[in-house]
Amino acid sequence: MPHSWGVFGVYRERWARGLSLSQLLFWTGFGAYYTYTRAYIEEARGQDYAFATVVAGAETAPLVLSVVMGFLADYLGRRKLVLLGLGEAIAVAAMGVVELSLVPVLVAVGGVFYSIAYSALLGAILAGVRGSGTAYSVIAAAGSIGWALGGLLGGYSFGYGPVVAYGASAFMIAAGYLAGYAYVTEELEPESRPSPSEVLEASRRILLVVASIVLGQAALNIFFTSASLKLKAEIGDPLLFGLVFSTATAILGALARPLAGLASDKLGEVRLLAVTAIAYALLGYAVATLRGYLLIAVWLIPLFPFRDVAVSMSVSSRLPGKLQATAAGIISFATSTSGLIALTLAPLIKGRTIIEVYAICATLLVASAALLGPQLAKREKSD
């Protein structure tokens, strides 16, 4: 059973307040990077879905290292490995001084450092919330607010060029990791060193869940990266694009976070994971076919917080406390594998219309929901 914090009770803990600040700063920086990069691609190359898919794949493919890195954080100590996130900040800053064609290379380099540092940071948060989707969502809401601010920062910095835009993003990412280093306290470290055999045993228990996450995330990476180019073309103005693409969605997401956490705790994280996969398949069709204000209205539906807590709790709640950075690494690994799928499918995406891209992604989403059938049946029997 998850620990019962109440909706905002976790904020009585100093570490929770400090790591919320870390989430706010980090996701402000990452949101600015993400928003600026999408607008930069559309401005320089138009609606080049294939190149956008390569960038999306480069963002996620290096996370294949995350299981190993998460285990190292559990074995060596989570706090010290958070500092390696400064390498990610340096990679982002360097994107401002290279050609756009080389940005995916630096994106991949930054992803390697992210796989180490963010697994350690998220592992500390997961250890602290002790299986509570509500507590996790309240802390993650700070990250949603950061993403909102990042959308503003990314859109505003567009007019100042890549050196300023990527430099500002890098500064905030570094600040987020430094705050994380300061607030990952002893109580958030593993109570004992785990063994590799414990990781293998835990991994076998969550194999179908991870496979479902992989397929679902691959679909979302491909579709929403491509759809963001459509949204930018519809809106035009980079600052307004940032407001819609990141800021407004994140504000609504932050407001929805507590409800998403409660849904995970009450409905069950695996059931919520299946529901969000089908919901995204339906939402994607609307995004692919609508235009103008209707497109913007659908884009703003805050579904992501429900998906995020379902993914995190589906893995975290099935692993012991001393393997929570490993749990974070498994989540990142699933994202990474989805990135490799996105890269593999990039040639298939090239030259396709947005509705054709949607058809591919909807198929993956339905398959991801179907993979959860055995887990849901097992839960029904236990109930």
C-alpha positions as a Markdown table, in Angstrom:
| # | Residue | x | y | z |
|---|---|---|---|---|
| 1 | Met | 0.0 | 0.0 | 0.0 |
| 2 | Pro | 1.3 | 3.5 | -0.8 |
| 3 | His | 2.2 | 5.8 | 2.1 |
| 4 | Ser | -0.8 | 8.1 | 2.9 |
| 5 | Trp | 0.4 | 11.7 | 2.8 |
| 6 | Gly | -2.8 | 13.5 | 2.0 |
| 7 | Val | -2.8 | 15.8 | -1.0 |
| 8 | Phe | -0.2 | 18.3 | 0.1 |
| 9 | Gly | 1.1 | 16.6 | 3.3 |
| 10 | Val | 4.4 | 15.7 | 1.7 |
| 11 | Tyr | 5.4 | 19.4 | 1.7 |
| 12 | Arg | 5.9 | 19.1 | 5.5 |
| 13 | Glu | 9.2 | 17.4 | 4.6 |
| 14 | Arg | 12.2 | 19.7 | 3.9 |
| 15 | Trp | 13.5 | 17.3 | 1.2 |
| 16 | Ala | 10.2 | 17.5 | -0.7 |
| 17 | Arg | 10.3 | 21.3 | -0.7 |
| 18 | Gly | 13.9 | 21.3 | -1.9 |
| 19 | Leu | 13.4 | 18.7 | -4.6 |
| 20 | Ser | 10.3 | 20.6 | -5.8 |
| 21 | Leu | 12.6 | 23.6 | -6.3 |
| 22 | Ser | 15.0 | 21.4 | -8.2 |
| 23 | Gln | 12.2 | 20.2 | -10.4 |
| 24 | Leu | 11.0 | 23.8 | -11.0 |
| 25 | Leu | 14.5 | 24.9 | -12.1 |
| 26 | Phe | 15.4 | 21.9 | -14.2 |
| 27 | Trp | 12.2 | 21.7 | -16.1 |
| 28 | Thr | 12.3 | 25.5 | -16.8 |
| 29 | Gly | 15.6 | 24.9 | -18.5 |
| 30 | Phe | 14.6 | 21.7 | -20.3 |
| 31 | Gly | 11.2 | 23.3 | -21.3 |
| 32 | Ala | 13.1 | 26.3 | -22.8 |
| 33 | Tyr | 15.4 | 24.0 | -24.7 |
| 34 | Tyr | 12.6 | 21.8 | -26.0 |
| 35 | Thr | 10.4 | 24.7 | -27.1 |
| 36 | Tyr | 13.2 | 26.7 | -28.7 |
| 37 | Thr | 14.5 | 23.6 | -30.6 |
| 38 | Arg | 11.1 | 22.8 | -32.1 |
| 39 | Ala | 10.6 | 26.4 | -33.2 |
| 40 | Tyr | 14.2 | 26.6 | -34.5 |
| 41 | Ile | 13.7 | 23.5 | -36.7 |
| 42 | Glu | 10.4 | 24.7 | -38.1 |
| 43 | Glu | 11.9 | 28.1 | -38.9 |
| 44 | Ala | 15.0 | 26.7 | -40.5 |
| 45 | Arg | 13.7 | 23.6 | -42.2 |
| 46 | Gly | 9.9 | 23.9 | -42.3 |
| 47 | Gln | 7.8 | 20.9 | -41.4 |
| 48 | Asp | 10.6 | 18.4 | -41.7 |
| 49 | Tyr | 9.1 | 15.6 | -39.8 |
| 50 | Ala | 12.0 | 13.2 | -40.5 |
| 51 | Phe | 14.6 | 15.6 | -39.0 |
| 52 | Ala | 12.3 | 16.4 | -36.0 |
| 53 | Thr | 12.0 | 12.6 | -35.4 |
| 54 | Val | 15.9 | 12.3 | -35.5 |
| 55 | Val | 16.1 | 15.0 | -32.8 |
| 56 | Ala | 13.4 | 13.2 | -30.7 |
| 57 | Gly | 15.2 | 10.0 | -31.1 |
| 58 | Ala | 18.6 | 11.6 | -30.1 |
| 59 | Glu | 16.9 | 13.0 | -27.0 |
| 60 | Thr | 15.7 | 9.6 | -25.8 |
| 61 | Ala | 18.1 | 6.9 | -27.3 |
| 62 | Pro | 21.0 | 7.6 | -24.9 |
| 63 | Leu | 18.7 | 6.7 | -22.0 |
| 64 | Val | 19.3 | 3.0 | -22.8 |
| 65 | Leu | 22.1 | 3.4 | -20.2 |
| 66 | Ser | 19.7 | 4.5 | -17.5 |
| 67 | Val | 19.1 | 1.1 | -15.9 |
| 68 | Val | 22.8 | 0.6 | -15.3 |
| 69 | Met | 23.2 | 4.3 | -14.2 |
| 70 | Gly | 20.2 | 4.0 | -11.9 |
| 71 | Phe | 21.7 | 0.9 | -10.3 |
| 72 | Leu | 25.0 | 2.7 | -9.8 |
| 73 | Ala | 23.2 | 5.5 | -8.1 |
| 74 | Asp | 21.5 | 3.0 | -5.7 |
| 75 | Tyr | 24.8 | 1.3 | -5.2 |
| 76 | Leu | 27.2 | 4.3 | -4.9 |
| 77 | Gly | 24.8 | 6.9 | -3.5 |
| 78 | Arg | 22.2 | 9.0 | -5.3 |
| 79 | Arg | 23.4 | 12.5 | -4.2 |
| 80 | Lys | 26.9 | 12.4 | -5.7 |
| 81 | Leu | 25.7 | 11.3 | -9.1 |
| 82 | Val | 23.2 | 14.2 | -9.4 |
| 83 | Leu | 26.2 | 16.5 | -9.9 |
| 84 | Leu | 27.0 | 14.8 | -13.2 |
| 85 | Gly | 24.0 | 16.6 | -14.6 |
| 86 | Leu | 26.2 | 19.6 | -15.1 |
| 87 | Gly | 27.6 | 17.8 | -18.2 |
| 88 | Glu | 24.1 | 17.9 | -19.7 |
| 89 | Ala | 24.0 | 21.7 | -19.1 |
| 90 | Ile | 27.3 | 22.1 | -20.9 |
| 91 | Ala | 26.1 | 20.1 | -23.9 |
| 92 | Val | 23.0 | 22.3 | -24.2 |
| 93 | Ala | 25.0 | 25.4 | -24.0 |
| 94 | Ala | 27.3 | 24.1 | -26.8 |
| 95 | Met | 24.2 | 23.7 | -29.1 |
| 96 | Gly | 24.2 | 27.5 | -29.5 |
| 97 | Val | 27.5 | 27.6 | -31.4 |
| 98 | Val | 27.1 | 24.7 | -33.9 |
| 99 | Glu | 25.1 | 24.2 | -37.0 |
| 100 | Leu | 21.6 | 22.9 | -36.7 |
| 101 | Ser | 22.6 | 19.7 | -38.4 |
| 102 | Leu | 25.0 | 19.0 | -35.6 |
| 103 | Val | 22.5 | 19.7 | -32.8 |
| 104 | Pro | 21.3 | 16.0 | -32.6 |
| 105 | Val | 24.8 | 14.9 | -31.8 |
| 106 | Leu | 25.0 | 17.3 | -28.8 |
| 107 | Val | 21.5 | 16.3 | -27.8 |
| 108 | Ala | 22.7 | 12.7 | -27.6 |
| 109 | Val | 25.7 | 13.7 | -25.5 |
| 110 | Gly | 23.4 | 15.6 | -23.1 |
| 111 | Gly | 21.2 | 12.6 | -22.9 |
| 112 | Val | 24.1 | 10.4 | -21.6 |
| 113 | Phe | 24.6 | 12.8 | -18.7 |
| 114 | Tyr | 20.8 | 13.0 | -18.1 |
| 115 | Ser | 20.7 | 9.2 | -17.9 |
| 116 | Ile | 23.0 | 9.3 | -15.0 |
| 117 | Ala | 22.0 | 12.4 | -13.1 |
| 118 | Tyr | 18.3 | 12.4 | -13.5 |
| 119 | Ser | 17.9 | 8.8 | -12.6 |
| 120 | Ala | 19.6 | 9.6 | -9.3 |
| 121 | Leu | 17.4 | 12.6 | -8.8 |
| 122 | Leu | 14.2 | 11.0 | -9.7 |
| 123 | Gly | 15.2 | 7.9 | -7.7 |
| 124 | Ala | 15.5 | 10.1 | -4.6 |
| 125 | Ile | 12.0 | 11.5 | -5.2 |
| 126 | Leu | 10.5 | 8.1 | -5.7 |
| 127 | Ala | 12.2 | 6.8 | -2.5 |
| 128 | Gly | 10.8 | 9.7 | -0.6 |
| 129 | Val | 7.1 | 9.4 | -1.7 |
| 130 | Arg | 7.1 | 5.7 | -0.9 |
| 131 | Gly | 4.6 | 4.6 | -3.6 |
| 132 | Ser | 2.2 | 7.4 | -3.2 |
| 133 | Gly | 1.0 | 8.7 | -6.6 |
| 134 | Thr | -0.5 | 11.7 | -4.9 |
| 135 | Ala | 2.7 | 12.8 | -3.2 |
| 136 | Tyr | 4.7 | 12.2 | -6.4 |
| 137 | Ser | 2.2 | 14.3 | -8.5 |
| 138 | Val | 2.4 | 17.2 | -6.0 |
| 139 | Ile | 6.2 | 17.3 | -6.3 |
| 140 | Ala | 6.0 | 16.8 | -10.1 |
| 141 | Ala | 3.6 | 19.8 | -10.3 |
| 142 | Ala | 6.6 | 22.0 | -9.6 |
| 143 | Gly | 8.2 | 20.5 | -12.8 |
| 144 | Ser | 5.0 | 21.3 | -14.7 |
| 145 | Ile | 5.2 | 24.9 | -13.6 |
| 146 | Gly | 8.9 | 24.9 | -14.6 |
| 147 | Trp | 7.8 | 23.6 | -18.1 |
| 148 | Ala | 5.4 | 26.5 | -18.3 |
| 149 | Leu | 8.1 | 29.0 | -17.5 |
| 150 | Gly | 10.4 | 27.2 | -20.0 |
| 151 | Gly | 7.8 | 27.6 | -22.7 |
| 152 | Leu | 7.9 | 31.4 | -22.1 |
| 153 | Leu | 11.7 | 31.5 | -21.9 |
| 154 | Gly | 12.1 | 29.4 | -25.1 |
| 155 | Gly | 9.6 | 31.5 | -27.0 |
| 156 | Tyr | 11.0 | 34.8 | -25.7 |
| 157 | Ser | 14.6 | 33.9 | -26.4 |
| 158 | Phe | 13.9 | 32.9 | -30.0 |
| 159 | Gly | 14.5 | 36.4 | -31.2 |
| 160 | Tyr | 18.0 | 36.5 | -29.6 |
| 161 | Gly | 19.4 | 33.5 | -31.5 |
| 162 | Pro | 20.7 | 30.1 | -30.5 |
| 163 | Val | 23.6 | 31.3 | -28.3 |
| 164 | Val | 21.4 | 33.2 | -25.9 |
| 165 | Ala | 18.5 | 30.7 | -26.1 |
| 166 | Tyr | 20.6 | 27.6 | -25.4 |
| 167 | Gly | 22.7 | 29.5 | -22.9 |
| 168 | Ala | 19.7 | 30.4 | -20.8 |
| 169 | Ser | 18.4 | 26.8 | -21.0 |
| 170 | Ala | 21.7 | 25.5 | -19.8 |
| 171 | Phe | 21.9 | 27.9 | -16.9 |
| 172 | Met | 18.5 | 26.7 | -15.5 |
| 173 | Ile | 19.3 | 23.0 | -16.1 |
| 174 | Ala | 22.5 | 23.4 | -14.1 |
| 175 | Ala | 20.7 | 25.3 | -11.3 |
| 176 | Gly | 18.1 | 22.4 | -11.1 |
| 177 | Tyr | 20.8 | 19.8 | -10.6 |
| 178 | Leu | 22.7 | 21.9 | -8.0 |
| 179 | Ala | 19.4 | 22.3 | -6.0 |
| 180 | Gly | 18.9 | 18.5 | -6.3 |
| 181 | Tyr | 22.4 | 17.9 | -4.9 |
| 182 | Ala | 21.7 | 20.2 | -2.0 |
| 183 | Tyr | 18.4 | 18.4 | -1.0 |
| 184 | Val | 19.0 | 14.7 | -1.6 |
| 185 | Thr | 19.4 | 13.9 | 2.1 |
| 186 | Glu | 20.5 | 10.8 | 3.8 |
| 187 | Glu | 17.0 | 9.6 | 4.3 |
| 188 | Leu | 16.6 | 9.4 | 0.5 |
| 189 | Glu | 19.6 | 7.2 | 0.1 |
| 190 | Pro | 19.2 | 3.4 | -0.1 |
| 191 | Glu | 19.1 | 1.6 | 3.2 |
| 192 | Ser | 21.5 | -1.0 | 1.9 |
| 193 | Arg | 23.5 | -1.7 | -1.3 |
| 194 | Pro | 21.4 | -3.7 | -3.8 |
| 195 | Ser | 22.8 | -6.6 | -5.8 |
| 196 | Pro | 22.5 | -7.1 | -9.6 |
| 197 | Ser | 20.5 | -10.3 | -9.0 |
| 198 | Glu | 17.8 | -8.2 | -7.2 |
| 199 | Val | 17.6 | -6.0 | -10.3 |
| 200 | Leu | 17.2 | -9.0 | -12.6 |
| 201 | Glu | 14.5 | -10.4 | -10.4 |
| 202 | Ala | 12.6 | -7.1 | -10.2 |
| 203 | Ser | 12.9 | -6.6 | -13.9 |
| 204 | Arg | 11.2 | -9.9 | -14.7 |
| 205 | Arg | 8.2 | -8.9 | -12.6 |
| 206 | Ile | 7.6 | -5.7 | -14.7 |
| 207 | Leu | 8.5 | -6.9 | -18.2 |
| 208 | Leu | 5.0 | -6.5 | -19.7 |
| 209 | Val | 4.6 | -3.1 | -18.1 |
| 210 | Val | 7.9 | -1.8 | -19.4 |
| 211 | Ala | 7.1 | -3.2 | -22.9 |
| 212 | Ser | 3.8 | -1.3 | -22.8 |
| 213 | Ile | 5.5 | 1.9 | -21.8 |
| 214 | Val | 8.0 | 1.5 | -24.6 |
| 215 | Leu | 5.4 | 1.2 | -27.3 |
| 216 | Gly | 3.2 | 4.0 | -25.9 |
| 217 | Gln | 6.1 | 6.4 | -25.5 |
| 218 | Ala | 7.4 | 5.6 | -29.0 |
| 219 | Ala | 4.0 | 6.6 | -30.4 |
| 220 | Leu | 3.9 | 9.8 | -28.4 |
| 221 | Asn | 7.5 | 10.8 | -29.3 |
| 222 | Ile | 6.8 | 10.4 | -33.0 |
| 223 | Phe | 3.4 | 11.9 | -33.1 |
| 224 | Phe | 3.7 | 14.9 | -30.9 |
| 225 | Thr | 7.1 | 15.9 | -32.2 |
| 226 | Ser | 5.6 | 15.9 | -35.7 |
| 227 | Ala | 2.4 | 17.5 | -34.5 |
| 228 | Ser | 4.3 | 20.3 | -32.8 |
| 229 | Leu | 5.5 | 21.4 | -36.3 |
| 230 | Lys | 1.9 | 21.6 | -37.4 |
| 231 | Leu | 1.0 | 23.6 | -34.3 |
| 232 | Lys | 3.9 | 26.0 | -35.0 |
| 233 | Ala | 2.9 | 26.5 | -38.6 |
| 234 | Glu | -0.7 | 27.2 | -37.5 |
| 235 | Ile | 0.3 | 29.7 | -34.8 |
| 236 | Gly | 3.2 | 31.3 | -36.5 |
| 237 | Asp | 4.6 | 33.7 | -33.8 |
| 238 | Pro | 7.3 | 31.9 | -31.8 |
| 239 | Leu | 6.4 | 33.5 | -28.5 |
| 240 | Leu | 2.7 | 32.6 | -28.9 |
| 241 | Phe | 3.8 | 29.1 | -30.0 |
| 242 | Gly | 5.8 | 28.8 | -26.7 |
| 243 | Leu | 2.8 | 30.0 | -24.7 |
| 244 | Val | 0.5 | 27.3 | -26.2 |
| 245 | Phe | 3.0 | 24.5 | -26.7 |
| 246 | Ser | 4.6 | 24.7 | -23.3 |
| 247 | Thr | 3.3 | 27.3 | -20.9 |
| 248 | Ala | -0.5 | 26.9 | -21.1 |
| 249 | Thr | -0.3 | 23.1 | -21.3 |
| 250 | Ala | 2.1 | 23.0 | -18.3 |
| 251 | Ile | -0.1 | 25.3 | -16.2 |
| 252 | Leu | -3.1 | 23.1 | -16.8 |
| 253 | Gly | -1.0 | 20.1 | -16.2 |
| 254 | Ala | 0.2 | 21.4 | -12.8 |
| 255 | Leu | -3.4 | 22.0 | -11.8 |
| 256 | Ala | -4.3 | 18.5 | -12.9 |
| 257 | Arg | -1.4 | 16.8 | -11.1 |
| 258 | Pro | -3.1 | 16.2 | -7.7 |
| 259 | Leu | -6.1 | 14.7 | -9.5 |
| 260 | Ala | -3.8 | 12.5 | -11.5 |
| 261 | Gly | -2.1 | 11.3 | -8.4 |
| 262 | Leu | -5.4 | 10.5 | -6.7 |
| 263 | Ala | -6.6 | 8.7 | -9.9 |
| 264 | Ser | -3.4 | 6.5 | -9.7 |
| 265 | Asp | -3.9 | 5.7 | -6.0 |
| 266 | Lys | -7.6 | 5.0 | -6.4 |
| 267 | Leu | -7.9 | 3.4 | -9.9 |
| 268 | Gly | -4.6 | 1.6 | -9.9 |
| 269 | Glu | -1.5 | 2.7 | -11.8 |
| 270 | Val | -1.6 | -0.1 | -14.4 |
| 271 | Arg | -5.3 | 0.5 | -15.2 |
| 272 | Leu | -4.6 | 4.2 | -15.5 |
| 273 | Leu | -1.7 | 3.4 | -17.9 |
| 274 | Ala | -4.0 | 1.5 | -20.2 |
| 275 | Val | -6.7 | 4.2 | -20.1 |
| 276 | Thr | -4.2 | 7.0 | -21.0 |
| 277 | Ala | -2.9 | 5.0 | -24.0 |
| 278 | Ile | -6.4 | 4.7 | -25.5 |
| 279 | Ala | -7.1 | 8.3 | -24.6 |
| 280 | Tyr | -4.0 | 9.5 | -26.4 |
| 281 | Ala | -5.0 | 7.5 | -29.5 |
| 282 | Leu | -8.3 | 9.4 | -29.5 |
| 283 | Leu | -6.7 | 12.7 | -28.8 |
| 284 | Gly | -4.2 | 12.2 | -31.5 |
| 285 | Tyr | -6.9 | 11.9 | -34.2 |
| 286 | Ala | -8.3 | 15.3 | -33.1 |
| 287 | Val | -4.8 | 16.9 | -33.2 |
| 288 | Ala | -4.2 | 15.4 | -36.7 |
| 289 | Thr | -7.4 | 16.6 | -38.2 |
| 290 | Leu | -8.3 | 19.9 | -36.5 |
| 291 | Arg | -7.0 | 23.4 | -37.3 |
| 292 | Gly | -7.0 | 26.8 | -35.7 |
| 293 | Tyr | -8.6 | 27.4 | -32.3 |
| 294 | Leu | -10.0 | 23.9 | -32.2 |
| 295 | Leu | -6.5 | 22.4 | -32.6 |
| 296 | Ile | -5.2 | 24.7 | -29.8 |
| 297 | Ala | -8.1 | 23.7 | -27.5 |
| 298 | Val | -7.5 | 20.0 | -28.0 |
| 299 | Trp | -3.7 | 20.5 | -27.5 |
| 300 | Leu | -4.4 | 22.0 | -24.1 |
| 301 | Ile | -6.2 | 19.0 | -22.7 |
| 302 | Pro | -4.0 | 18.0 | -19.7 |
| 303 | Leu | -3.7 | 14.3 | -20.3 |
| 304 | Phe | 0.1 | 14.1 | -19.7 |
| 305 | Pro | 0.0 | 14.2 | -15.9 |
| 306 | Phe | -2.2 | 11.1 | -15.8 |
| 307 | Arg | 0.2 | 9.3 | -18.1 |
| 308 | Asp | 3.3 | 10.4 | -16.2 |
| 309 | Val | 2.1 | 9.3 | -12.8 |
| 310 | Ala | 0.8 | 6.0 | -14.2 |
| 311 | Val | 4.2 | 5.3 | -15.8 |
| 312 | Ser | 6.2 | 6.2 | -12.7 |
| 313 | Met | 4.1 | 4.4 | -10.2 |
| 314 | Ser | 3.7 | 1.3 | -12.4 |
| 315 | Val | 7.4 | 0.8 | -12.1 |
| 316 | Ser | 8.3 | 2.3 | -8.8 |
| 317 | Ser | 5.6 | 0.6 | -6.7 |
| 318 | Arg | 6.9 | -2.9 | -7.9 |
| 319 | Leu | 10.5 | -2.3 | -6.8 |
| 320 | Pro | 11.8 | -2.1 | -3.2 |
| 321 | Gly | 13.0 | 1.2 | -1.7 |
| 322 | Lys | 16.7 | 0.5 | -2.3 |
| 323 | Leu | 16.1 | 0.1 | -6.0 |
| 324 | Gln | 14.2 | 3.4 | -6.6 |
| 325 | Ala | 17.0 | 5.0 | -8.7 |
| 326 | Thr | 17.0 | 1.8 | -10.7 |
| 327 | Ala | 13.2 | 2.2 | -11.0 |
| 328 | Ala | 13.9 | 5.7 | -12.4 |
| 329 | Gly | 16.5 | 4.2 | -14.7 |
| 330 | Ile | 14.0 | 1.6 | -16.0 |
| 331 | Ile | 11.5 | 4.4 | -16.7 |
| 332 | Ser | 14.2 | 6.2 | -18.6 |
| 333 | Phe | 15.3 | 3.0 | -20.4 |
| 334 | Ala | 11.7 | 2.5 | -21.6 |
| 335 | Thr | 11.8 | 6.0 | -22.9 |
| 336 | Ser | 15.2 | 5.4 | -24.5 |
| 337 | Thr | 14.0 | 2.2 | -26.2 |
| 338 | Ser | 11.0 | 4.2 | -27.5 |
| 339 | Gly | 13.5 | 6.7 | -29.0 |
| 340 | Leu | 15.3 | 3.9 | -30.8 |
| 341 | Ile | 11.9 | 2.8 | -32.3 |
| 342 | Ala | 11.3 | 6.5 | -33.3 |
| 343 | Leu | 14.7 | 6.6 | -35.1 |
| 344 | Thr | 14.0 | 3.2 | -36.8 |
| 345 | Leu | 10.7 | 4.5 | -38.0 |
| 346 | Ala | 12.1 | 7.9 | -39.2 |
| 347 | Pro | 12.5 | 6.7 | -42.8 |
| 348 | Leu | 8.9 | 5.5 | -42.7 |
| 349 | Ile | 7.7 | 8.9 | -41.5 |
| 350 | Lys | 9.6 | 10.9 | -44.2 |
| 351 | Gly | 7.2 | 12.5 | -46.7 |
| 352 | Arg | 4.1 | 11.3 | -44.8 |
| 353 | Thr | 1.1 | 13.5 | -44.0 |
| 354 | Ile | 0.2 | 14.1 | -40.4 |
| 355 | Ile | -2.8 | 11.8 | -40.6 |
| 356 | Glu | -0.6 | 9.0 | -41.9 |
| 357 | Val | 1.9 | 9.6 | -39.0 |
| 358 | Tyr | -1.1 | 9.5 | -36.6 |
| 359 | Ala | -2.3 | 6.1 | -38.0 |
| 360 | Ile | 1.2 | 4.5 | -37.2 |
| 361 | Cys | 1.2 | 6.0 | -33.7 |
| 362 | Ala | -2.4 | 5.0 | -32.9 |
| 363 | Thr | -1.6 | 1.4 | -33.8 |
| 364 | Leu | 1.4 | 1.5 | -31.3 |
| 365 | Leu | -0.8 | 3.0 | -28.6 |
| 366 | Val | -3.5 | 0.3 | -28.9 |
| 367 | Ala | -0.9 | -2.4 | -28.8 |
| 368 | Ser | 0.6 | -0.9 | -25.7 |
| 369 | Ala | -2.7 | -1.0 | -23.9 |
| 370 | Ala | -3.2 | -4.6 | -25.0 |
| 371 | Leu | 0.1 | -5.6 | -23.4 |
| 372 | Leu | -1.3 | -4.7 | -20.0 |
| 373 | Gly | -4.1 | -7.2 | -20.2 |
| 374 | Pro | -2.3 | -9.9 | -18.1 |
| 375 | Gln | -1.4 | -7.4 | -15.4 |
| 376 | Leu | -5.0 | -6.1 | -15.2 |
| 377 | Ala | -6.4 | -9.7 | -15.1 |
| 378 | Lys | -3.9 | -10.5 | -12.2 |
| 379 | Arg | -5.1 | -7.5 | -10.3 |
| 380 | Glu | -8.8 | -8.4 | -10.8 |
| 381 | Lys | -8.1 | -11.9 | -9.4 |
| 382 | Ser | -6.3 | -10.4 | -6.4 |
| 383 | Asp | -9.1 | -8.0 | -5.7 |
